[in-house]
Amino acid sequence: IYHMPIYESGEDYLETILLLHRKTGFVRSVDIAAELNYSKPSISRAMNILKDDGFITVESGGQIMLTEKGKAKAESIYERHVIITEFFEKVLGVDHEIAAHDACKIEHIISDESYQKLKEFTAEHKLDRKSV
């Protein structure tokens, strides 16, 4: 079965599931809807797509769990978010809220090459990294 590549919104959902799971240990569609301020029907559609593409499972009781594939993708996106945010904050002096907001957009479109160079730069300059 051919599956479409995951899009920005799907990446945002996976990242949100990861972070909510780290925070509370239990994630349902209503939690994602509340966190992202999206309607429940759009969350349901997105969860069905992510489930069909093998990124999540939905357990009895409605608990959403990341598969290994989903967890790897979510952690990759979150790592990009953290590194880009910290670069903007610590290197460029951008306010945290603005840096995080901008990182949320850039994390989806930055090329692998540019991201790797940014990651190398932050490692070379020993910027403190939050746990990823």
N, C-alpha and C positions, 0 to 999 in steps of 0.2 A: 504494500500500500504506500503510495506517495503522500507525504505530508508537506505542507507548506512550511517554509522557514518561519521561525517564531518572530513575531513583530514586537515593536516597542511596548505595546499594551500588555502583551503576553509576558514580556520580560518584567514589566512592572508588577504584574500579578504574582509571578514566581518570587520576586524579591520581597514583596509584601508578605507572602505566605511564609517565607524563610524567617523574616524578622518577627512576625507575630508568633510563629512557633517557638522561636528563641525566647520571646518575652513571656508567653502564657502556656506553651506546651500543647495547646489545643486550638485548632483553627477551623472555623466554619465559614460558609459563604457570607453570613451576616456580619462576621468579624471583618472580612475583607471589604464588604460594602461600607461598613462604618469607617474603616481606616482610610479608604480611598475616596469616600463620599460619592460612591457610584450607586446606581439603582440595583436592586436585587436581581431583576431580570437580566441586566447586562453582565452581572457577576456569574449568574447561572450559565449563560451562553459561553462565556469565557472559560469557565471551569469544564464544561463539556468538551470544548476544543482542546484544552490542556490535557484532559483525561484521554481523549482519543489519540492525542499525539504522544502519550506515554510520559508526560511530565509529572502528573499527579495521580493519586488514587483517592476515591471518596469512600470512606469506611461507613459502616452502619452507624447511625447517629449523626451523620453528616460531617464527620471529621475529615478534613482535607490533609492528605499526607503527600509530601514530595517523594517521587521515586528517586532512585540514584541519579538518573538522567536529569530529573527536575532539580534535585539538590545541587548537582554540579553546575547547571546553568544558572540557578539562583545565586550561588556563591560567587560565580564568575562575575555576574552583573553587580553584585554588592561590592565585591572587591574593586571593580572599576569605579563605582560610586565613591567609595572611601578614598581611594588614591587621588581621583580627580578633585574631590572636595578639599583634601588636605593640601594638594598642590596649590589650588587657588587661594586657600587661606594662608598657608605658611610661606609660600614663595611669593605670591603676588599681593598678599595683604587684603584679600577680598573678605568682606563680612561673612561669618559662618552661614547665616541663612541664605544669602545670595549664592555663596559658593555651593552649598548643598542643592539649591534649586537648579543652578546651572549644570551641575554634575549630573543631575537626574535626567536632563535632556541629552547631554553630551555622551553619557555612558552607552547610549544605544547606537550612536552613529559614528563614533570615533573608530578609525581603522585599527586593525590589530597592530600594524607597524607603529603608528603614532602612540597607541596605548603602551606598547612594550617599551618604547623610548621614554615615555613619561614615568613608567614604573621603574626603569633603570635609573633615571634621574633621581627619583625620590629615594631609592635604595642607596645610591652613591652619596647623597646628601643627608642620609640617615634621618629623614623626617620620621617623627614618631608616627607609627601606624596604629590605629585602633584595631582591635581583634577582628579579623575577617573570618 
